Amino acid sequence: MTVTLYRLEGCPYCERVVDTLEELNVAFDSVWVEGLHSKRTEVKSATGQRQVPVLVADGYGVSMSQSARIIAFLETTYGDAESSDTVGV
């Protein structure tokens, strides 16, 4: 199962997602995108949008943006039962 994170250097929202991925020991590939929205062709062609962070989890058929939504998904999907009980849905 492949997990890919589209991210921008220096983006605090992207770093929150990275921290969560690392805390949950989820292996992931990073795809660094350009700073200018108009040059984010790689994330646009993969997800249909230019916003970051974007997480693509192929095994779950998931492509989502917004760090809070991504973190909730990660904690629910990859966290232990105790962690997922604390996630508000």
DAHU-V310077 format. One record per residue. N is the residue number from 1. RES is the residue in three letters. OMEGA is omega in degrees with one decimal (999 if undefined). Layout:
N,RES,OMEGA
N,RES,OMEGA
This chain:
1,MET,-177.4
2,THR,173.5
3,VAL,-179.1
4,THR,176.8
5,LEU,173.3
6,TYR,-173.0
7,ARG,-177.3
8,LEU,178.7
9,GLU,177.9
10,GLY,-179.1
11,CYS,-178.4
12,PRO,178.4
13,TYR,176.8
14,CYS,-178.9
15,GLU,175.5
16,ARG,178.7
17,VAL,178.2
18,VAL,178.9
19,ASP,179.8
20,THR,177.5
21,LEU,-179.0
22,GLU,178.5
23,GLU,-179.0
24,LEU,-180.0
25,ASN,177.6
26,VAL,176.2
27,ALA,-178.2
28,PHE,173.8
29,ASP,175.2
30,SER,171.7
31,VAL,-179.0
32,TRP,-178.6
33,VAL,179.1
34,GLU,178.3
35,GLY,-179.9
36,LEU,178.9
37,HIS,-176.6
38,SER,-179.4
39,LYS,-178.9
40,ARG,-175.7
41,THR,-176.9
42,GLU,178.4
43,VAL,178.6
44,LYS,-178.1
45,SER,-179.2
46,ALA,-171.4
47,THR,-179.3
48,GLY,178.9
49,GLN,-178.2
50,ARG,-178.0
51,GLN,172.9
52,VAL,2.1
53,PRO,172.7
54,VAL,177.2
55,LEU,174.3
56,VAL,178.0
57,ALA,-174.4
58,ASP,-177.3
59,GLY,-180.0
60,TYR,-178.8
61,GLY,-174.0
62,VAL,169.4
63,SER,-175.3
64,MET,175.7
65,SER,-179.2
66,GLN,-173.0
67,SER,-178.9
68,ALA,177.9
69,ARG,-179.7
70,ILE,-178.6
71,ILE,177.4
72,ALA,177.6
73,PHE,-178.3
74,LEU,-179.1
75,GLU,179.2
76,THR,-174.4
77,THR,-172.7
78,TYR,-180.0
79,GLY,176.4
80,ASP,-175.3
81,ALA,-179.3
82,GLU,179.3
83,SER,-175.7
84,SER,176.1
85,ASP,-176.9
86,THR,-177.9
87,VAL,176.6
88,GLY,-179.2
89,VAL,999
